[in-house]
């Protein structure tokens, strides 16, 4: 697995080779090595594992260096708005105010993954805890405070739940995972919708905060009784346990790539601006295995930019079947993007120019 720290810098082998070649030439040649095109991005920690794979592959294919800072969706939106990066990345679509502030920005869906409820309950491993949306909302609202609560026990017949205090863990930074999580809870709980709502940052009823996905993972891992929400790749990387969730069809599912892909099939048409929510897919045989906290993640760019040609080529490459397959594996758990969404992404990308 690649290193997924707060800053991911992907440096090309081509640059190193050029430097070595220049050094070897010495005084015999004063011709400088060709400088590579560089693209700088920042934002979503959910997409960071994908970029850690895409970057070296794209360098090899196109000789372009990609630097990416995993600072959270909110910070990524701020960075592209301020034009301090060439592209931002967010798992939450731009709000009207953010879109206005960003000016000529467009958001392009370029990957499909999931947020998962992750827990630390001694004696329980991945998939052994079952939850549904209303119960999860009550836990984060502070209405269910112990793991042996009758509501949790009812969903987990035959499972020995400890008499252990629940500690909820949430993102302390502006986060697309928070957007997906609160969007889901707003769909399944009217109290959550009215009391907390949906956003990249909300006023949490309680709990402990952690910075970015690695920070939330660290708090959960060190806190018996904890439950939080994390991008699925970080759950796997940190060897954490994740819950089965009851979807609208009544099935308890895990966040596998096929289940994430099933949720995305709920998209029939893509609205102007590409803003999509695929949480809590409807009760339908087609979505019987759909993971209810699935989410698209977006790359955000200015339509007029000096880096237009390089950005267009990189993003178009990321949307190709080959690039999508690179991140569709058991460690990263990104799912293939539906054709209707790919078509909308490519149409939007055509708006980007110098």
C-alpha positions, 0 to 999 in steps of 0.5 A: 500500500502507498503511504497515505500521509497528509501530503502525498507527493508523487515524483516521476522516475523520468525526472530522476532519470533526467537529473542523472543524465544531466549529471553524467554529461558533466562539462561535456554538455550544458543543455539543461534537462527538460522540465516536466509539467507539474499539476498541483492538487489538494483536498479529499482524503478519500481520493488520496489513495487513488491519486497515490496509484494514479500519479505514478501510472500517469507519470509513466504514461505521460511524463507529468508530475502530480503533487497532491495534498490530502487536506480534506474536502473543505480545504481543497475547495478553498484552495482551488477557489483561491487558485493556489492549486491546479485542481481541488478534490471533494467528496461533497458537491459545491454548495451554491455559495462555494460555487459562486465564490469559485467563479468559473469552477466546474466539478467533475465526478471522477471516482466512486467509493464509500464511507463506512461506519467503523467500530472498536468493540472488543470481541467483535470483528468486521461484519459482526455488528449490524446497524440500520440508519435510524439506529445509527442516527440515534447513536450519533444524536446521543440517544443510544449511549451503550452497546448493549442498548435494546435497539442495538441488541434487537438488530444483533440477535445472537451477538454478545454485545458488551456493557460498554459506553459508546464514544462517537468519533467524527471529522474535525475538519471540513470533509466530504465523508462528513457530507456523505455520512450526514446526507445519509442520516438526514435521509433516514432520520427526520430528527437528524435532518432537522437538528443537525442536517447535511454539510461538510462541517456540522455542529455535532451533538457530542463525541470526539473529533479527528483530523482527516481520515487518518485522525478518525481512524487513530481515535477509533483504534485507540478507544474501546467502544468507539464508532465513527465513519471513514472512507473504506480504503482507510478502514482496510489500511488501518485494519479496523472493523466495519459494520454491516448496514441495513439498506432500503431493500432490507438486506445487511450489506458490507461496502464491497465494490459491487455493492457500491456500484449497485448504489450508483445504478440509481443515477438515471440522469446527471443534473446540471452541475453534476451534483449527485447523491446516491445515499440510501438507494430506493427499495428496489430489487435492482438495489437489493445489495446496494451499500447505502453510504456510497458517494461520488468524489469530484475533481474541481477545476477552473474552466479557464486556466493556464494548465487547461491542456495538462488538466484535461489530459490528466482528468480524461486519463483518470476517467478511462477504463484502464485508470478506473481498474487501477483503483478497483481492487480489494485494498482501495475499494473504488467501484466503476463509474456508470456510463451515464456519469462518465458521459456527463464528466467528459462533457464537463471536461470539454468546458476547460480551456486556456 
